[in-house]
Every structure is written in C-alpha cells, then in structure tokens.
Amino acid sequence: MPGACLFPSASPMLTATILLALQTAPDQGGALERQPIKDLIEVEIHSDAELRLLNDLCHDVDDHHAHGLHDHAVVYATDAEQELLRQRGFIFEVEIEDLASFYEERARLDLGRNSVGSMGGFRTLAEIHQEMDRLAATYPGLVSPKFSIGQSIQGREIYAMRISTTPTVHDPAKPVAWFDAIHHAREPMSGESLLQFADHLASNYGVISDVTRIVETRNVLFIPCVNPDGYEYNRQTNPNGGGLWRKNRRGSYGVDLNRNYDWEWGSQWNGSSGSQSSETYRGSAPFSEPETQAIRDLLAVQTPAMSVSAHTYSDLWIYPWGYSTVYTSENQQFRNWSVEQTADNGWVYGTAWEVLYTANGVSDDYHYGAHGTYAFTPEIGNSGDGFWPNPSRIPALTADAIPPYMLVAKWTGAWADLVDLSWSEISGNGDIYPEPGESWAVQPVVRNYGAITLVGNATLQASNPLITVSGGASNMNIGQQQTLALSAFTVDFDAGMDVGQVYELELNLDWDGFVDVQTIDFQLGRPRVLFHDNMQDDFGWSSSNSTNWSWERAVPQQTTSGGQTVQPGSDNPNGTGTRAWVTGAAAGGSAGTNDVDGTTILTSPRFAAGEFDSVSLSYARWFANLPGSAQDDEMVVEVSNDDGASWTQLEATGNANNWQERSFRLEDYLALSDAMRLRVTVADDPNNDLTEGVIDDVQLSTYSSLPTLGVLGAARIGEPVYLFFDGQASKSWTLAYSFQRTAGNSVGGIAGEFYLGNYKVLQSGALDGQGRARFAANVPNDPALQGRTVHLQAVVDYNGADAAFTNPVSLPIQ
C-alpha cells in the first residue's frame, strides 16, 4: 500500500503514456482492439499539486466530480496506472473492480425491467436508428425520416430527425429547439433521454396542449448519437453493456469531441488535454474531427435560440462559460431559466466551473459564443447510476429529463404563461369577492420566459350567457424573461347567478400563429372558512414517529445544498405567524443530518364536511428532495372520510423546493363526511437524498349565502373541540347545543333553518372585522357522555336585521 509521496525523477506523463499504450495498442493481426480493464478507485487529494500529478499519471480522472483540497478524486484506472499511483505515494481505495464487468453484471440481473435495447438494457447504434425509423413510421406527419448530417471518422452516418408539423423540411419561420447526445460514447442514457422525449412529443400531440403548441410552432431537432464510432466500439467490445470508451475512434487514441469545438480551444486553458492518451484530448485543431464539423455546419444553418447537449452523470444542469472562471454577460438570465428547469428534478445548476471544473472547447460554449444560443448541458443520473444505469432506472431518469427538455422546447421561441389574474370591483358591495349582480375588471398578467420577444394578443370570453365580457383584444409585446399586465377586461355577472357555483372564463393567448386557450375557473360569493390552521396553536395533529427528522410543529431553520434551499428558514410567506409543521426543523447539511431518514407521517385532527355539497381544502407546502427524482421520493398528501380507516390520494409531488399553495375540491375525490382527516407522508427510503417537507396554513372552506359553523378535532371526554364561525363582519353569534336533532324548521325573522330540539345556549360572542371567530368548546369530563352525539348550531345577529342560522354540526363523543 502507498506510503509517503515520492516525487518522480522521470516524466510521469511519459511513463504513464508508455504503460497505457502497451495495453491499448491495436492487434497486429487485425483482431478487434480490446478496451483496457479499469477499476473505479477513490484517491485522496491534499493539494493542487497532487491533483495535477494525478492527472498526469492517470488518463481517466472522473470529470463528473468537483475536486477540492482535502478531498478525493474518482479515477477509472488500469492496474498499471494504480501501480504508478502506489509508486508516487498516493493513497487510494479500489471501490469497484473491473467497472465494465460490474456494469454488465448489474444490468444482467436487472434485464427485463424497463430495458429498451440489447446492450445492457440500452439501445445499440442500430437500435437507435431503428427507433428513429419507428417514430417516423408511426407519426409520419410529425416526425421526419432520419437524415444524415455528416459522417464520422470511420465513415458512419450521423443521423438527425426533426419533429414538427412540417417535419421533412426546415421551416425558417419556426424557432429551432436543438437536442444532441452521446458526444461521449459511454453515456447511453443521454441518447435514450432524447429518444424518450421525441416519443413524448409525438405521442402527446393533440393530447397535451403545451406539446401540441411545441410541435405546431417549433423545429425540434434531435441528434441522438454524435459519436457513432465510439458508441459502436463499446458494443463491439462489450456487447452486453458497460463499455467505457469515451472518445471518437481517430487512430487508436480518439479525440474528446466535447473538447474539439472552436471556442477558447487550445492549451491556454486548463479544461482539456494535449495528450492523445488523455480522455479529454482536444484534438490537433479546433473542429479537427468530422463529427464536430457536422454539428458546426448544421448549427450554422439551423441555429437554435436554445439548445441541449445531453451527458451523464451527476444530476447537474450546466451552462456557459466552461472554459474559465468567468460569467457570461447574461448569467442572470441563465440562472433564471435554470431555476425553473431544475424545479422538478432538483439538479444542481450553474456554470461548469461552479459545479464541476473548467472545460474548454466544449459544445455549449461554442453554441453560445459563436451563435448566441442559450445552451444547456444536463448530466443525467447520480453517482450510483454511473455511465450505465440499471435498466430499471430508465423511466425515473427519463422523468427527470423531460420537464427541463419541455422548457427548452418552449423557451427557444416566445412563450406566454398566465402568472396572475387581477380582479378589481367596478360596481358592487365593496368587498373583495365577486358576487352576482356585480361588475368587475379582470386583468391578466402574462410572463414571457422565452428567448425571443413575444408579440401577439389576448382576448377574454365566456360561454355562459349570464356572464358578459367586454373589451377588445389586448396587445402583447413582452421581452425575454419579462412580465406584462395586459389591458383589463370588464366582466358583468348577472344577478341570477349562484353563489358557490363554478363558472368559467376563457383567456385566448394568440402568438406564433397558434391560439392557446386557458380556462379560468372561479366561484362567486365570499368563501366561508370552516377551519384555518396557521400552525401557531396545537389543534391535535400527530406524527407517526419521534426522531430528529420527524414531523414537528416548529420554526424551520434554513438548510442549503449546492446553492439550492432544501429547507426554508421561515413558514409560509403568505401566511401569518412563524411556525409550521416541518420534518426535522433543525438545519442539516447532508443526507441523514436532521433531514428525513426513512418515513414520517403527519395526520390531522378530524374535521367535519358532511353538511356541505362542496368544500375546498387548501394548504401551503414545501418539499425538497435533492438531487431527487420524479419516481424516487415524494411528498404524498391524502384525505380520508372514515376517520383514517382508508385514504384517497390528493397529490404526490417530487422535488419542489419552494413554497407552493394547493387547493382541492374534496367532493371530486371522495364522499364528504363528518369524519374527515388529512395526512402528509414524506419519505427518503433509502436514505440517499436531502429530503425535507413543510406544511402550513391548512384551510377548509365552502360557499354559502348563510353563515357557517366548522369543527376541527374529535369530541373526546375532557378535551376541547375547536369551532370556527364565519358570517357577517362584527355581528354577534350565539351557540346552542342539544342531544336531539330534528328536521329543519323555519323561524320568523331568521334566515335558514333550525335543527336542534330541546336546545341549550352554550356560548355567545362576536365575529371579528372579517366576520370570523374561533371558540374552544371543552367536552365535560363525564363518562356518561361517551357514545352520545351532541349537535351544535349557531345563530348570527340574533334579533338583528341580518339574523341567520349556521349549518348544524353533529359530534359523536368518544
């Protein structure tokens, strides 16, 4: 094993080159040249000098990891290179022997589980071409036949395909969205992600509105394999997958195609090598390779505004510059886009030198520097996936890639998103809620996150004859990453419309010759709050366990990782107070440190909804799962109508490390009852991510022309149950109870009906300025009450001009 560091007297570069050449020299008899056997090793690094020496001694230092002082480097090393490291005194551990065989065996044990091809579960070059042919044959009006953009160093065709409503020709009026992959031959998931995305677009045309608009208004270019020779060589040497050849097949050494582009190419930068034996060999000159020449030539005539060059692995989203530790003049725009593009998958984003290393002569620098293309490089998959992931991981990795790919396809042109709708009363009763008989100004707020200026118009209409919309088309002229409040429309509501009924407006956004119709659902009247919990008080929520990472009601402490916030430093910013229910409120900096390490379940107290035809449950949530996966860990929110005996899912969300407010009409999911509960499950199993969940401002509401009475909590002997009143502002309320419930009876001078027989007055009070009040009713500590049902009902403004009964509530006493 290694001892003290020995500084070499001979050139380490020369020694290592000779040893590697002995292992990789072509067979003189013409037999297929075999790849050297490489182990995955981790090498201790204590200084920049050691890191430079390591790169001299070993030709395949993993460029998917940032290396710092007092850290380690991952190296794919032959036995000869490991011997050199021992001689030079490096300390290292062999983590995986014969990495290619490891990948092959892992795939063999996993085959049949989402495999897409015959090479370790991935497609061979021929199978990639077959899939391109299948897409063209299945969707002839949307997918072009594959076409060659040039030939490789060994004469293989480099194929592309186009998805568009004019697929066989490039339409210069449509923005280009560019996707290429497999610059590096050992990264099959990069090409597979493109094929899966192409299938997503073609199969969902006419089904998903955003997909339909993309296909109608874009030229979407796919080049699934930029390096066919290197990829085919991996098949020839490792037909069952796991081949580790990276470069193209020039000579016996190859050129790293992603160091061969003519942007800051050359030895003046540290991000490439002039040694043919290095895995980052940049070639003899910029664009020395026919593969990069083919990309250059197509890029010049079909220039995208936004592009993707896919790679694996490390769960990263990278943008220029890569050649040096400097930012582009549009770094903030890149960051703004990247925040959105990584919102679902939780990948770390930044320039190459921020998240990995400097790299010069790379494709995204060339795209941006030479053509102004906003270029992105995803590194798909985590360190456990490596270059050849388990076939069973293909769906999850695809699910991580498609959302940012969709955004690139959208934003390569102009793209209008409705981000807000401002309502202002023109005539009515002066409150903040639209109601029957009133007139309101409705003003859409539209954002263009596209790379080019959005020019178009917006119109608003209603199909319901009781709604009248006036105002002509509102012009849209919105620059890149800009937001515009459009001209307001006037909307008149007929007096005969129903409070609480769901109505629709249609906003037509017309740009790029295609109209996007966005339906706006709304309800008239003032929502009545049946309960609202801002988590400042304990209403009886419960956690399934009690650890440092379990649910607790506390003030969250901020946790960050890779520049992204995992746990916020405060509760819902749109709410009140400071507390929320949070998984392990204390800050943590790594997987297993106060973040979720297993499964924790938060369950609400019982709440009542059985007296209403329609109720809406809303809450604010934060869920982070970094790096995360759309098919890995999730926050699952469920509701029960039988006191928790069974559960119905409302949503399951992957990484969304920001505050989001969600609302659900519960009657759309299950029958309403007086034994409702909510539960929220957060899991990190296995413990391989930074995972945090936060829930705040849970509210149940309904629409009613009468005041309402809501209840939170089960009625248990000796414990409180919480009652929520909602009615006319500043009016009095009187609460009655009875053990008898009758049919509803009208009472003169009071709106609504009264349902209690032999009632007694329990409590009285006044509603606040918003028309709301909360009261804790204590169940007497009397065992004789157990098993009985108490019925509650209130009257608001008794003996007043606006007197009205609330709904009744029935509570079984436990």
N, C-alpha and C positions, 0 to 999 in steps of 0.2 A: 504494500500500500504506500501511497505517497508520503514523503517526508517534507523537509524544508525545501523551499523553492530554489532550483538550480538554474542560474541564468546561462543560456546556451552560448557556446563559443562558435558554433556553426549556425548558419541561417536556418531558423526553424521553418520558414516558408519553403526553402529548397528541400529540406529533409522530408517534410510532410507531403510535398508535391510528388517526390520520388516514390514514397510509400503508397500513396493513393494511386499513382499511375500503374504500379505493379499489380494492383487489384482490379483495375478497370480497363486495362489495355485490351483492344479487340482481339478475338481469337484469330490467329493467322490462317486457320483452316476455313474461315468463313462462317463458323457457327455463330449463333446469336450471342452477343456480348451480355454477360450476366451482370446484374447490379451487385455492388458490394453489400455485405451484410452489415447493418448498422444497429447499434443498441441506442436506446434513449437513456442518456445519463444526465445527472444534475451536477454541475461543477460549482464549487464555492469560488466567489469572486470578491476580492478585498480591495481592489484598486482599478483605476482606469488602465494602468499599465498591464495588469493581469488580463483584463478584458481584451486589450489589443493583442496580447500574446496568444490568448485563447483563439482568437480569430485567425491568427497566423498558423497555429498548429492544427486547427480543425476547420474543415471546409463547409460544414453544415451546422453552424450555430443557429439555433432557432430564432427567427426574426419575428416571432409572434409574442415575445415577452420583452418588456422593458427591463433593462439591466441597470442596477444601481450599485453603489458601494455597499459592502457588507451584505450582498445578496447572492443569488445563484443564477447560473445560466443553464438553459436546456440545450443539449447538444445531441445530434444524431451522429454517433461516432463509430468508426470501424475499430476493430481490435488494434490495428496498427496506430491509429490516432490515440486510442486510450493508452497505449504503451508510451507514446510521446508525452502525454499528459503526466504519466507517472514519473517519467524521467525529468520532467520540468518541475515536479513537486506540487502539482495541482491535487487538491482533494476533491474526489467526486464519488458518486454512488451510481451504480447501474440500476435504473428504475425498471426498464423493460429490455430484456434481451431479445435480439433479432426482431426489431419492431415490425418489419413487414410480415413476418410469420405470425406475430401477435395479432395484427390486424386481420390477417387471413383466417386464423382460427376463431377469433371473436365473431367475425361475420358468418363463418360456417355454423356456429352454434346458434346464430340469430336468423339464419336464412328462412325465408317463408313469411317473415313478419315484416310486411311492407317493403319487400325487395322490389326494385324496379328493373333490375338487369342482372346479368350473369357474372359480373365481375365484382365479387364481394358484396353483392346486393345492389351495385350501381351499374349503370349502362356502360357498355364498351363504346368505342367510337362508332362502330357500325350500328349499334343500338340507338345511339344519339341520333344518327341520321335517319334511322327507321322511325323514331318518334317524331322527328320533324316531318317526315313523309306522312305519318298517320294524321298529324294535326292538319296538314294541308288537304288531305283527302277527306277528312271528317268535316272540316269547316272551309270549303273552297272559296266562299265569298268573304272570308275574314283573314285567312292565313295563306301566305304565298307559298308556292313550292320553294324548297331550299334553293339558294343560288350561291355560286362561288364568288368570293370577293378577292381571291388570290390563292396562291399555292404556298405550301410550307417548304422548308429547306430540302425535304426529301420528296417533294412533288405531290403531296396530298392536298386535296381541295380544302379550303377553309370556308365553311358554309355559313350563310346567314339566312334568316327568314324575316318576313315583315307581317305584322298584324295591323289591319286597317280595313275600312270598308272599300278601299282601293288597294288591295294587298299586292297586286302584281306590278304596280308602278309606284315610284316615289312621287307623292303629291307635294310640291313645294309650298302649297298654301297651308299645309298642316305641320305643326311643330313636330320635331323628331324627339322621341324618347329612346335612348340608347342603352342596351344591356349586353355586356360581354362577360365571358368567364373562361376559366381554365387557361389563363396565362401560364400558371404553374401546373404541371402535369399530374401532380399527386393530390389535387384538390377537386375530387369528383363532385362533391356536394355543391360547389359553386355553379357548375354547369347544370346540375339537376335542379337547382333552385330556379334557373331561368326557364327550363322546360316546364316545370310545375306552374310558374307564373304565366307562361304562354297559354297553358291549358286553362288556367283560371280565367284569363281574359276571354278566350274563345268560347268556353262552355257557359260563361255567365253573361255573354252578350244578350241583351234583351231581357235579362233577369234582374241584374243589379244595375241600378241607374248610373252609378259612377263608372262602372265598367263599360256600359253602353256608350256613355259620352266619350270615354277614352278611345274606344275603338272607332267611333264616328269621327273624331276630331284630331287624331294623332297618327303619325307614322311610328309604330313601335318596332324597333329593330332588335333582333336577337342574334347574337353570335355565341353559341353555347360552348364552342371549343376553339380558342385562338391558337392552341398548341397541339395540333392533331398528332404530330410525330412523337412528342414526348408522352402523350396520353396513350397512344398505341404501343409504344415501347413498354410502358408499365403493364399493358395487357399481355404482351409477348413474354415478358419475364415473370410476371405474377398474374396469371390468368384468373386466379380466384380472389384478386384484390390485394391491396396492401403495398403495391409498388411505390417506391419512394423517389423515383426520378422526378426532378423539378423543372429542369430547363428544356430548351428545344434540343434537337438532335444534330446540331452542327458538329461535325467531326465526332470524336469520342468524348468531348467535354461539354458541349452545349453552351448556350447563352441564355441568361435570365432575361426573358422577354420583357419583364416588368422593370428592367433597368436599362432598356435599349431605346427609350423614347428621347426625342431631341428637345428636351427641356432641362437645362442645367445638367446635361450629360457630361461625364468626364471625371478625371481624378482629382479635380479641385474640390470635390465634395466627398464626405465620408460615407455616403449611403450606398456605395456599390464597390465592386472589386475589379481590379485589372487582371486578376489571376484567373486563368481558364479553369482551374480546378475548384474555384470558389462557387458556391451555389448562387452568389449574387454577381457573377461575372457579367459585366455590362456589354460585352462585345467589342469589336475592333473600332467601331464608329457608331454614332447615333443612326438608328434605322439601318444597321448593317444586316438585319435579318428580314427575310421576305415576309414573315408573319406580321411583324410590326409595320412593315411597308404597306401591307394590305389594309391594316387598320388605319394608318395615316391617310391613305388615298380615299377610302370610303368616308372617313371623318371629314375630309375637305369638301366633299360634295353633298353630304347628307349630315350637316352639322347639327347636333342637338343643343338645346338650351340647357338640358340637364341629362346626366348620364350615370350609369353604374358599371363598375368593373368588379365583378364578384370574386372573392377569395375565401379561403378558410385557413385558420380558425382563430378564435379568441373573443367572440361576442363583441365586436367593435364596429364602429361606423366612422370612417376616416375621410377627411377632405384635405385639400391643399392648404399650405405648402408642405411637401415632404422633404425637399432637398436640403433645407436648412432651418434653423430655429427662428423663423420669421413668420409673421402672419400675412395673409393677403390683405389687400385694402378692403375686401368685402368679408372679412372674417365674421363680423356680427351677423351678416345675412346667412352665412354657412351655419353658424351656431343656432340661429333661429329656426332654420329648416331642420337641423339635426335634432333639436329638442322634440319636435313633432314626429320626426321619422323614427325615433327610438322610444317613443312614449309607450308603445305596446310591448316591445321585447326587452327593454331595459338595458340595451347595449350601451357601453361607454362610447362617447363620441369625442372627436377632436381632430386636430392635425396629426399626421403620422408621428411627428416628433413629440407631441404631447402625450400620446397614448402608447407609443412603441419606441420609435427610433427614427433617425433621419434616413431617407431613402431618395436617391436622385435618379433621374432618367425614368421616372415612373409614369404610368399612363394617366392618372388623374391630374398630375401636374401639367402634363402636355395638353390634355383636354382643356384645362382652364387657361394655361398660359398662352397657348397658341390660338385658341378659338373662343375663349371666354365662356366655355361650357362649365356649368356648375357640376363638378364631378365628385362622385362619392365611391368609396371602396368599402363594402361590408366584408368583415371577417366572420364567417358564419360558423357557429358551433363553439363549444367550450373546450377546455384542455382535455376533458375526459373523452370528447368526441374525436379530437385529433384530426388527422388528414382523412382517415377512412372511418367514419362513424358507423356504429351499429346500424344495419338496415332499418331496425325498428325506430330509429331516431329520425328517419327521413321526414315523416309527417310533422313532427314538432319543429324541426329545423326549417322546413318549408313555411310553417305557420309563423315563425319568427321573421322570415324574409319577405313574405308577400305584403304586409302592411307598408313597410317603407318603399317597396317597389311600386306599390299603387300610388304613393305620394309623389314619387319621382315622375311617373307617367302623367299624373295630374299637373304637376307644377312645371313641367317642361314647357308648358304654354300658360296662358292665363287661366285662373280657376277661381270661381266665385263661391264663397261659403257664407251662408247666413249665420252670423255670430250673435245677433241680438235683434229684438223686436221691441221698439219703444212705443208704449201706449200713453196717450195724453188725452184727458177728457176735454171735449169741446162743449158739450152741454149734458147736464145730468145732476145727480145729487151731491157732487163734490167730493166723493170718496175716491179711493184708488182702484176700485173694482168696476169693470164694465158691467152694465146691467141692462135689462130690457128697457126699451124706450130711450136709450141714451145715444149720443153721438161721440165718436172718438177718432182721434188722429193716430194712425198706425204708421210708424216709420221704421223700415228695415235698415239694419246695419250690416253691410257686406264687407268681407275681407277678401283680398286677392293675395294668396300666398304663392302665386305663380311667378315664374321667372320673367315674364313679359307683362306689359301693361294690359289690363282688361278693359275692353271697350264693348259696351252693349247697353241694354236697357232692362228695366224691371217693371212688371205690371202686377197688380193685385186684383183678384176676383173671388167671388163667392157663388156657389151653385145653389145655395138655399135662397128662395125668394124673399125670406124675411130679413135678409141682410143686403144692404145696398152699399156698394163701393163706388166712390167717385175719385177722380184724379187720373190724369193721363199717365203715359209711360214715364218712368223716372230714369234719366240717363245715368249710366255707369261709366266712369273713366277713372280707373283705380290703378295706381302704380304698383310695382313689385313690393310685396310684403306690406301693403298699405290697407287701411280700413276706411270706409266711407259711409256716413249716414246719408241714405238716399232721401229724396223728396217724400214727404208724408202723404199717405192716402187717407181719405175720410171714409169712415165706416159707420153706418147708421144701423142700429138694432131695433127691430120692430118691438112694440110694447107687448105683443103676444108671444114673444119667445120665452122659453122655460129656463128658470134658474137651475143651474147644475147640469143642464143638457150639454153634451159635447157637440160643438159646431166646428166647421172647418173654413179656413181661408186658403186660397192657393196663390203662392207667390211664384211668378214665372220669371226666371232669370235667363235672358236671351243673350248669348255671346258665342262666338265661333260658329255661327250659323246653326246652333242647336239650342233648343229651349229646355231648361231644367226646371221641372215643376216641383216645388217644395210645399208639402201640405202642413198647415199650421193649425193644430188642434187647440181649442180654447173652450172655456166654460164661462157662462155669465153668472154674475152674482158674487157675493162675498163668501169665500170658503170659511166654514166653521171648523175650528180646531177641536178635535176630540181628545187629543193629548199632545203635548210637546215636551220632550225631554232634552234639555241642553247639557245634560250630564253634570250639572253643578251639584245636584242633590241625588241621594241614593233612593231610587224608586224600586229597587229589588231585582236588578239584573244579576245574573250569576255566571261565573266562569267554570269551565269543566275541570280545571286544574289550578294549581297554585305553585308556579315556578317563577324564576326571574324573567321568563319570556311569555307568561300567560297574560290573558286579558286583565287589565286593572283600570280603575277609574282614577285618572291622574292627569297631571300636566305633562305632555310629551316633551322629551328632550331631543334636540336635533341630532341626527346621525347622517353622515355623508359618506359616499364611496365613489371614487373615480369621477368626482365632480358632480355627481348626482345626489339629490337628497333622498335618503332611504326612509327616514322618519322625520316628520316636520317638528319644528320647535314650538308649535302652538296648536290650539284646537282650530275648528272650522273658522276661517277668517270672516265668513259671512254670518256667523252666529254671535252669541254673547258668552261671557264667562271665559274661563281658562282651561277647564277640564274637558276630557273626552275619555271614551273607553279606548285603550291603546294596548298593544301587545308589548309588554316589557317597556315601560315608559323611560327607563334609564337609557342613556346613549350607549351605542356599541359601535365598534369599528370593523368587525369581521364576523363571518358566519359562525354562529354559536355564542356570540357575546351580546346577551340581552335581546337579540332578535329571536324570532320563533325557531325553535329546535324541536320539531315534532308537530303536534296538532293541538290547537286550543280553540274552544268553542264558547261563544258568548250567547246567552239566552236571555231574552227579555222577560219581564213580568207579563202576566196575562193582560190582554186588553179586549174591550168589547166593541163589536161592529155589527152585531146581529140585527139591530134596529134600523139599519140603513140598506138601501139598494145599491149604493155606490160609495166607496171610500178610497182615498188615495193615501198610500204610505210613502213618505219621503225621508231621506236621510242624506247626510254628507259622509263620504268615505274617502279614505286614503289607503292604497295598497301598493306596496313596493316589493318586488321580487327580482333582485339583481344578482346575476345577469338575467335570470328568468327565462321563461319560455311560455308560449301560448298554450302548450299542452303539458306544462310542468305544474308548478304550484299555483294555486288560485285562492282568491277570497270568494267564498260561496255564501250567498245570502238566501235564506229560506223562510217560509212562513207556514204556520200550522193553524188549523181551525178546530183541532181537537185536543188542545192543551199540551201539544208536543208528542202525541202518540204517533203522528205521521207528519211528513214535511213535504212541501212543494217548493221547488227552486224558483226564485225570482231572477237571480243572475249569478254568473260565475265569471269573475274578471281576473285576467292576468295582470302583469305589471302595469300600474297606472300611478306613478309616483307623483301625484298632485291631488289636490282636493277636488272632488267631483261630487255634484249633487244629483241624486237619482230619485225618481218618483214612479210609482206603480199603482195602477187601479187594481186593487186586490180581487175584485169580483171577476176580473179577467183570468184569474189563476185558480181560484177555488171558491166554494160557497162561504159566505160571510157568517160568522157566529159570534157568540159572546165568550168564546174560549180560544181567542187568537193569541199566538206568540210569534216572535221573530227570533231567528238565531243566525249568527255570523260565525263561519268557520274559517280559520286561517291555518295553513299547514306549510311546513318546509320539511318534507319527508321524501328522500333522505336529506340530511342537513347539509346542503351544498350551496345555499344561496344566502344572501342577506334579505330577510323577509320580515316585513312589518305591516301591521294593519291598524287603522284608527277608524272609529265610528263616532259620529256626533250628530246632534240636532235631529233626532228621530221624531217624526210628527205624523199623526193620523188626522186626516181632515175629510170633510164632506161638504156638500152644498145643500142648504136648506133655507127656506124663507122663514122658518121658525128658529128660535134659539135651540142650542143643543147641549146635551149632557154627556160627557165622555168619562170613561173609567179606566184606570191603569192599576193593575195589581189584582190578585185574588183576595177574596174576603176570607180571612183566617181569624179565628178567635184570638183576641188580644193584640191584633196587628192592624195597622192603618191600610185603608184603600184610598187611592187618590182620585178625586173627582175634578173634572175640568168643565167650566161653564163658558159658553160663547153666545153672546147676544148683542143687544144694542148698547152702545157705549154709555157708561156711567149710570146704568139703570140698576135697580135693586134686584136681588134674587132671593127666593125662599125655597128651601129644600125640604121635601116631605119624604117619609118612608112608610112602608106597610108590608105586612106579610101576606097580603091579598092583592092579586092583580085582576082587574076586571076588564071588560070590553071598554073601548074608549068612549067617553061621554063629553058632550059639549057643555061648556059653562059660559053663561052670558057675560059678554064684555072681555073674554079672554080667547085669543086665537089658539087653535089647536084643540086637542082632546086630553082629558084627564083619565089615567088608567089605574089609580090607586083606590082601594076600598079600605075603610077604617084607618085612615092615614093619621100620622102624627108629624108635626113640624120638627125637623132635626136641626136645622141651622139656617141662618139668613146672612146676607152680606150685600156687597155692591160690586158690579163689574167695573173694571178699570177704564181708562180712556180709550182703549182699543176694544172694549166690550168683552173682556175675558177675566176669568178668576179661577183660582185653584184652591181646593179645600181637601185636607186630610181627614177622612172620616174613620175614627177608630172603632173597630168591632169590639163590643164589650167582651170581657173575659168571663164568659158564661157558657159552660159546656152544654147547657140546654139548647143553645142556638145551633150547635153543629148539625148539619144536614138540612137545615131550613133554608129557604130562599127569601131574601129581603129585596123589595122592589123600591126603587128610588125614582123621583121625578121632581122637577123644579118648575116654578113659575117666575118669569121675569117681569118686572114693572107691575107687580100686583096692585090693583086699584088705579093703575095709571092708564093713559091713553094708548100705550103700546103693549099692554099686558099680553103675554103669550106663554103657553106651556112648552117645555122642552120635551124631547123624547123620553120615554121611560127606560130604565136600566134594571135588569134582574140579576142578582148576585147570589149564587149558592154559597153558603157559609161552610167553610172547611174546618 
